[in-house]
């Protein structure tokens, strides 16, 4: 039986650690940090954890809500491909810091990128 990306990454505990460090990197990024001003980062980290766990476990439905609806207001405020690219860079650099294999990092970026149009309401 083929392992899911979640299993190859090391499971839910690794994703929890990853999301924590991801937001450290996101908040340092000058393109991304303005979108998180006044946001409860703990709550946001939980949402990202839920999304990534869903995405990497190959589940068919995302329980925590619609990505289009969740990002609708952000798109109105200027969220675009540049921001998705910057987020992907933060994800990849976080995984590199965690010594994740480059092939797996590529798979992670590819999986997230599949949702680009949803994130940007296209």
N, C-alpha and C positions, 0 to 999 in steps of 0.2 A: 504494500500500500504506500502510495506517495504521500510524503509529509506536506502539510500546508506551509505556507511562508511563515505563519505564526509559529509553528513548531520549529522550523529551521532557524528562526530568529532566537529561539530559546523560551518561548511561551509568554504568557500574559505578564509575568513579573518583569521580563525584559522590556515589554512594551510600556509598562508603567514607568519604569526607570527612564526609558527613552523619551516619553512625553514630558517628564519633568525637565530633563536636560534640553529638550527641544525648545521649550518656552524660555529657558535661559538664553539660548541663541537667538530666538525670535525677538525677544525684548531688547537685545543688543543691536538688532538690524534697524538702521534708520528708515528703511522703506516700510518695514512692517510694524515697528513699535507704535506708531501713531494709531493704528487700528485697535490697539489693546489698551489705550488710555481709559481708565475708569472701569475696566473689565475685571471681574473676579477671576484671577488667573487659576486659582484652584478649581473652580467650576469649569473653566475653559480647558484645563488640563484633563479633567474627567471626560469632557465631550470628545476631545481628541483621542484619548485612550479608547473610548467606546468605538469611535469611528475606525481607528487603526486595527483594533482587535477584530471588528467585523470584517474589514477589508482583507486582512492577512489570513483570516481563517476560512475564507471562501464562502462565507454565509451569503444567503440570497436576499436578505432584507436588513436594512439599517434601522434599528429600533429608536434611536434618539432623535429622529426627525429628518426632514427633507433638507438636503444640502442647498438646494436652490432657495428655499424660503429662509434658511439660516443666514445666507450670504447676500440676500436681496438688497438690504439696506447698505451693506458694504460696497456692493457694486455701484449703487447710486452715489456713494461717496468717492468713487474712483478706483475701486479694486479692479485690477486687470491682470493680464498675463505676466507682467513684470513682478507682481506680488506673488503670484503662484510660483514663478521661477525662483524667487527669493526664498519662499517657504520650502521648496524642494531642496534648495541649497542648504538650508538650515537642517532639514531632515537628514540629508546625506552627510553633512559635517558632523552631526550628532552621532550618527551610526559609525562613522569613521573613528570618532573619539571613543566609542564603545568597542572598538576593534572588530566590527562586523566585516565579514568577507565582502570584497568589492562586487562580486557577482550578485550576492544577496542585496546589497545596497542598490544595484541597478534594478533588480526586480521590485524592490520597494518603490523606487521612483516611478517605475513604469505603472505599477498598480495605482499609485496616487494620481498620476497624470491622466489615467483613464477617466477621472472625475473632474477634469479641468472645466469642461463645458458646464457641468452642473454647478460647480463653485462660482463660475462667472455668469451664470444665468443666460447661457446661449442655447 
